[in-house]
Amino acid sequence: MTVSAITTALSTFHISKPSSLSHTHLRFRTLLSHSLSSPSSYFITPWILPTYYPRHLHVTASVNSPTKKKPKPTNDPTPEPRYSKAARRFYNDNFKQSSSQRLSKVLAAAGVASRRSCEQLIFDGRVTVNGSVCNTPQTRVDPKKDMIYVNGNRLPKKLPPKVYLALNKPKGYICSAGESETKSVLSLFNDYMKSWDKRNPGQPKPRLFTVGRLDVATTGLIIVTNDGEFAQKISHPSSGLSKEYIATIDGSVHKRHLVAISEGTVIDGVHCTPDAVELLPQQPDKTRPRLRIVVHEGRNHEVRELVKSAGLQIYSLKRIRIGAFRLPPDLLLSKYIELKPPQLKALGWGEK
């Protein structure tokens, strides 16, 4: 084969590269053959050979190459850095978690009283910590280590379970546990406390107290608990819980009286107005008119002051609702019920 023939053959030779052969090299293999016409002629035959990616070659080399042995860990740990006393003190005071809590919070969690009442006990010097009188509610204490006494009684290390009760308060009882000739509503729970060990074996007895107050002449719904955080939440004005009362009036009620009550009055230097006031329909068995009054601030004697400012006189006053929880109509005076999670939720406590 002549050189001109080879040139002609190469000029007419064409390869269409498919996608699967995008990385191929066109190589030529020279074959030596003998023919009758040309005893020594050379044939150049195109030959397609696969070519690998450089990355493939690198991986192949890495697999085939011997792996390096990891260094054995040393048994000697790195010594901890040494800090100055000032640095350690700063860390302990600001970042180190401790079981210490505010004294007022510890007392409230133990069921001594509400947070505000516990602070007053501390201010009055009726609380001692490790033998010394403490007058600062912000004092940090550890209930598991420190000896805390309230009115001479030591605070138990094991806290009792939380108790939530709703009482239909009768007339003639006060909402406090102090020494007085008047009976306390807490005396209505004597049977409950006597049967505590039988119902809750191994659990310390709770210290009950009332959430808020009703005056001695007012009847109706009062919450009793040993949970200071719960009492603080539902009694604080920020909770937004309204309270509904039924006021039985001694005398006639006219429209001008309703207008005067709705306009409000000044109590302790603050102008207070009710959320709602309504004259209830006359009932056959009740000769005196009744007013439904809803308030949310809960100031001392607020309902009585509103009615008095309108020129009316209250014959009897009863609270029937706190928040979304209503006093059960079949609950007799001096009787109580234990509140369940749905009822606590109606009071704004528990999971939403």
C-alpha positions as CSV (number, residue, x, y, z in Angstrom):
1,M,0.0,0.0,0.0
2,T,1.4,3.3,-1.0
3,V,1.6,6.5,1.0
4,S,-1.0,8.1,-1.2
5,A,-3.4,5.3,-0.6
6,I,-3.0,5.5,3.2
7,T,-3.7,9.3,3.1
8,T,-6.8,8.7,1.1
9,A,-8.1,6.1,3.5
10,L,-7.5,8.2,6.5
11,S,-9.2,11.2,4.9
12,T,-12.4,9.1,4.3
13,F,-12.3,7.5,7.8
14,H,-14.8,9.0,10.3
15,I,-15.7,8.0,13.8
16,S,-18.9,9.3,15.5
17,K,-18.3,9.4,19.2
18,P,-21.3,8.2,21.2
19,S,-21.8,9.4,24.7
20,S,-20.7,6.1,26.2
21,L,-17.3,6.6,24.4
22,S,-16.8,10.2,25.4
23,H,-13.5,9.4,27.0
24,T,-11.7,7.2,24.4
25,H,-8.6,7.4,22.4
26,L,-8.3,6.5,18.8
27,R,-5.1,4.5,18.4
28,F,-3.7,2.7,15.4
29,R,-2.4,-0.8,15.3
30,T,0.0,-1.6,12.6
31,L,-0.3,-5.0,11.1
32,L,2.2,-6.6,9.0
33,S,0.8,-8.8,6.4
34,H,2.0,-10.4,3.3
35,S,0.1,-10.4,0.1
36,L,0.8,-11.7,-3.3
37,S,0.5,-8.2,-4.8
38,S,2.6,-6.6,-2.2
39,P,5.0,-8.8,-0.5
40,S,5.8,-6.3,2.2
41,S,2.9,-4.0,2.8
42,Y,1.7,-2.3,6.0
43,F,-1.9,-1.9,7.1
44,I,-2.9,0.7,9.6
45,T,-6.1,-0.4,11.5
46,P,-7.9,1.9,13.8
47,W,-8.5,0.5,17.3
48,I,-10.6,2.1,20.1
49,L,-9.3,1.5,23.6
50,P,-11.0,2.7,26.8
51,T,-9.3,5.4,28.8
52,Y,-10.0,5.8,32.6
53,Y,-10.7,9.1,34.4
54,P,-7.9,10.4,36.5
55,R,-10.1,10.2,39.6
56,H,-10.6,6.5,38.9
57,L,-6.9,6.0,38.8
58,H,-6.4,7.9,42.0
59,V,-9.0,5.8,43.8
60,T,-7.6,2.6,42.4
61,A,-4.1,3.6,43.6
62,S,-5.5,4.5,47.1
63,V,-7.2,1.1,47.4
64,N,-4.2,-0.8,46.4
65,S,-1.8,1.2,48.5
66,P,-1.2,0.0,52.1
67,T,-3.2,1.8,54.8
68,K,-1.4,3.8,57.4
69,K,-1.8,2.6,61.0
70,K,-3.5,4.9,63.4
71,P,-1.5,6.0,66.3
72,K,-2.5,4.3,69.6
73,P,-4.2,6.5,72.1
74,T,-2.0,7.4,75.0
75,N,-3.2,6.4,78.5
76,D,-2.1,9.7,80.0
77,P,-5.0,12.3,79.6
78,T,-4.3,15.9,78.9
79,P,-4.0,17.6,82.3
80,E,-6.8,20.1,83.0
81,P,-5.8,23.7,82.9
82,R,-5.4,25.4,86.2
83,Y,-7.4,28.5,86.9
84,S,-7.1,31.2,89.5
85,K,-9.4,31.3,92.5
86,A,-11.1,34.4,91.1
87,A,-11.8,32.7,87.8
88,R,-13.2,29.6,89.6
89,R,-15.4,31.8,91.8
90,F,-16.7,33.7,88.9
91,Y,-17.6,30.5,87.1
92,N,-19.3,29.0,90.1
93,D,-21.4,32.1,90.7
94,N,-22.5,32.6,87.2
95,F,-22.4,29.4,85.2
96,K,-22.2,26.3,87.5
97,Q,-25.6,24.8,88.0
98,S,-26.6,24.5,91.6
99,S,-29.6,23.1,93.4
100,S,-30.0,26.4,95.4
101,Q,-33.1,28.4,94.9
102,R,-34.7,31.6,96.2
103,L,-36.0,31.2,99.8
104,S,-39.5,32.4,98.9
105,K,-39.7,30.0,96.0
106,V,-38.6,27.1,98.2
107,L,-41.3,27.9,100.8
108,A,-44.0,28.3,98.2
109,A,-43.0,24.9,96.5
110,A,-43.2,23.3,100.0
111,G,-46.7,24.4,100.4
112,V,-46.2,26.9,103.2
113,A,-48.2,29.6,101.4
114,S,-48.4,31.6,98.2
115,R,-45.2,33.3,97.0
116,R,-46.4,36.7,98.2
117,S,-47.4,35.3,101.6
118,C,-44.1,33.6,101.9
119,E,-42.3,36.8,101.3
120,Q,-44.3,38.4,104.0
121,L,-43.4,35.6,106.4
122,I,-39.7,36.2,105.7
123,F,-40.1,40.0,106.2
124,D,-41.8,39.4,109.5
125,G,-38.8,37.4,110.7
126,R,-40.7,34.1,111.0
127,V,-38.3,32.1,108.9
128,T,-34.8,30.9,110.0
129,V,-32.1,29.3,107.8
130,N,-29.4,27.2,109.7
131,G,-30.4,28.8,113.0
132,S,-30.3,32.5,111.8
133,V,-33.3,34.6,111.1
134,C,-33.5,35.5,107.4
135,N,-35.3,38.6,106.2
136,T,-34.4,38.5,102.5
137,P,-36.7,36.5,100.2
138,Q,-33.9,36.5,97.5
139,T,-31.6,34.4,99.7
140,R,-30.3,31.3,97.9
141,V,-30.9,28.1,99.9
142,D,-30.7,24.4,99.2
143,P,-33.7,22.6,100.7
144,K,-31.7,19.3,100.8
145,K,-28.8,20.7,102.8
146,D,-30.0,23.8,104.7
147,M,-32.2,23.6,107.8
148,I,-35.2,25.9,107.2
149,Y,-37.8,26.6,109.9
150,V,-41.1,28.4,109.5
151,N,-42.8,29.4,112.7
152,G,-40.7,27.0,114.6
153,N,-41.6,24.0,112.3
154,R,-38.8,22.6,110.1
155,L,-39.4,22.4,106.4
156,P,-39.5,18.7,105.3
157,K,-36.8,17.6,102.9
158,K,-39.3,15.4,101.1
159,L,-42.0,17.5,99.6
160,P,-45.7,16.3,99.7
161,P,-47.7,15.9,96.5
162,K,-49.6,18.8,95.1
163,V,-53.2,19.1,96.3
164,Y,-55.9,21.2,94.6
165,L,-59.3,21.5,96.3
166,A,-62.5,23.6,95.6
167,L,-64.5,24.5,98.7
168,N,-68.0,25.9,99.0
169,K,-67.2,28.3,101.8
170,P,-70.0,28.9,104.4
171,K,-70.7,32.1,106.2
172,G,-68.7,32.9,109.4
173,Y,-65.4,31.4,108.3
174,I,-62.2,33.3,107.6
175,C,-59.6,32.4,104.9
176,S,-56.5,32.3,107.0
177,A,-54.8,29.9,109.4
178,G,-53.9,32.5,112.1
179,E,-55.0,32.2,115.6
180,S,-58.4,33.8,115.9
181,E,-61.7,33.3,117.7
182,T,-63.3,33.0,114.2
183,K,-63.2,29.6,112.6
184,S,-60.8,29.1,109.7
185,V,-61.9,27.4,106.5
186,L,-58.9,25.1,106.9
187,S,-60.7,23.5,109.8
188,L,-63.2,22.1,107.3
189,F,-60.4,19.8,106.0
190,N,-59.6,18.1,109.3
191,D,-61.2,14.8,108.1
192,Y,-59.2,15.1,104.9
193,M,-55.9,15.5,106.7
194,K,-56.7,12.7,109.2
195,S,-57.3,10.2,106.3
196,W,-54.2,11.4,104.4
197,D,-51.9,8.6,105.6
198,K,-54.4,6.0,104.6
199,R,-54.9,7.5,101.1
200,N,-51.2,8.4,100.6
201,P,-49.0,6.1,102.6
202,G,-45.4,7.3,103.0
203,Q,-46.2,10.8,101.8
204,P,-45.8,13.8,104.1
205,K,-48.9,15.8,104.9
206,P,-49.4,18.9,102.9
207,R,-49.8,22.4,104.4
208,L,-53.0,23.8,103.0
209,F,-53.8,27.4,102.4
210,T,-56.4,29.4,100.5
211,V,-55.9,31.0,97.1
212,G,-57.0,34.6,97.7
213,R,-59.6,35.4,100.3
214,L,-63.3,35.8,100.8
215,D,-64.4,37.9,103.7
216,V,-66.2,36.3,106.7
217,A,-69.7,37.2,105.4
218,T,-69.1,36.0,101.8
219,T,-69.9,32.5,100.7
220,G,-69.1,30.4,97.7
221,L,-66.1,29.2,95.7
222,I,-62.6,29.3,97.3
223,I,-59.6,27.3,96.1
224,V,-57.4,25.5,98.7
225,T,-54.0,24.1,97.8
226,N,-50.4,23.6,98.9
227,D,-48.9,24.7,95.5
228,G,-47.5,28.2,96.0
229,E,-46.7,28.7,92.3
230,F,-50.3,27.7,91.4
231,A,-51.7,30.1,93.9
232,Q,-49.5,33.0,92.8
233,K,-50.5,32.5,89.1
234,I,-54.3,32.4,89.5
235,S,-54.5,35.1,92.1
236,H,-52.2,37.6,90.3
237,P,-54.0,40.2,88.2
238,S,-51.8,39.3,85.2
239,S,-53.6,36.0,85.0
240,G,-56.6,37.8,83.6
241,L,-59.0,35.4,85.4
242,S,-62.4,37.0,86.0
243,K,-64.5,36.3,89.1
244,E,-68.3,36.2,89.1
245,Y,-70.5,37.0,92.1
246,I,-74.2,36.9,92.9
247,A,-75.2,39.8,95.1
248,T,-78.6,39.6,96.8
249,I,-79.7,43.2,97.4
250,D,-81.8,44.4,100.4
251,G,-84.2,46.8,98.7
252,S,-85.2,47.7,95.2
253,V,-82.9,47.9,92.2
254,H,-83.4,50.4,89.4
255,K,-81.6,51.2,86.2
256,R,-79.8,54.1,87.7
257,H,-78.2,51.7,90.2
258,L,-76.9,49.5,87.4
259,V,-75.5,52.5,85.6
260,A,-73.8,53.7,88.8
261,I,-72.2,50.3,89.4
262,S,-71.0,50.0,85.8
263,E,-69.3,53.4,86.1
264,G,-67.2,52.1,89.0
265,T,-65.7,53.6,92.1
266,V,-62.4,54.5,93.7
267,I,-60.8,51.8,95.9
268,D,-57.4,52.4,97.6
269,G,-56.8,55.3,95.2
270,V,-57.6,53.3,92.0
271,H,-60.7,53.6,89.9
272,C,-62.2,50.2,89.6
273,T,-65.0,49.2,87.2
274,P,-66.7,45.8,86.8
275,D,-66.5,43.7,83.6
276,A,-70.3,43.2,83.7
277,V,-73.3,43.9,85.9
278,E,-76.8,42.5,85.3
279,L,-80.1,42.3,87.1
280,L,-81.2,38.7,87.2
281,P,-84.8,37.6,86.6
282,Q,-87.0,37.4,89.7
283,Q,-87.4,33.9,91.1
284,P,-90.6,32.7,92.9
285,D,-88.7,31.4,95.9
286,K,-86.5,34.6,96.2
287,T,-88.1,37.8,97.0
288,R,-85.0,40.0,97.0
289,P,-83.4,41.2,93.7
290,R,-80.1,39.6,92.7
291,L,-77.3,41.1,90.7
292,R,-74.6,39.3,88.7
293,I,-71.4,41.2,88.9
294,V,-68.1,40.2,87.2
295,V,-64.7,41.6,88.2
296,H,-61.2,40.8,87.2
297,E,-58.9,42.9,89.5
298,G,-60.1,41.2,92.7
299,R,-59.3,44.1,95.1
300,N,-60.3,43.8,98.7
301,H,-64.1,44.1,99.1
302,E,-64.3,45.3,95.5
303,V,-67.9,44.0,94.8
304,R,-69.2,45.3,98.1
305,E,-67.6,48.7,97.4
306,L,-69.1,48.9,93.9
307,V,-72.6,48.1,95.2
308,K,-72.2,50.5,98.2
309,S,-71.2,53.4,95.8
310,A,-74.4,52.9,93.9
311,G,-76.5,53.5,97.1
312,L,-77.5,49.8,97.6
313,Q,-77.0,47.5,100.5
314,I,-75.9,43.8,100.1
315,Y,-78.0,41.2,101.9
316,S,-75.7,38.3,100.9
317,L,-72.8,37.8,98.5
318,K,-71.7,34.5,96.9
319,R,-68.8,33.8,94.5
320,I,-69.8,31.2,91.8
321,R,-67.0,31.3,89.3
322,I,-63.2,31.8,88.9
323,G,-62.0,31.9,85.3
324,A,-63.8,29.2,83.4
325,F,-64.4,27.0,86.5
326,R,-67.8,27.2,88.1
327,L,-68.8,26.1,91.5
328,P,-70.8,22.9,91.1
329,P,-74.4,23.7,91.8
330,D,-74.8,20.4,93.8
331,L,-71.9,21.1,96.1
332,L,-73.2,21.9,99.6
333,L,-71.9,24.4,102.0
334,S,-68.7,23.3,103.8
335,K,-68.1,20.6,101.2
336,Y,-65.2,20.4,98.8
337,I,-64.0,18.4,95.8
338,E,-60.6,17.5,94.4
339,L,-59.8,19.3,91.2
340,K,-59.0,17.2,88.2
341,P,-56.8,18.3,85.2
342,P,-59.7,19.6,83.1
343,Q,-60.9,21.7,86.0
344,L,-57.3,23.0,86.6
345,K,-57.1,23.8,83.0
346,A,-60.3,25.9,83.4
347,L,-58.4,27.9,86.0
348,G,-55.5,28.5,83.6
349,W,-53.2,25.9,85.1
350,G,-51.6,22.9,83.4
351,E,-51.1,22.1,79.7
352,K,-52.9,24.2,77.2
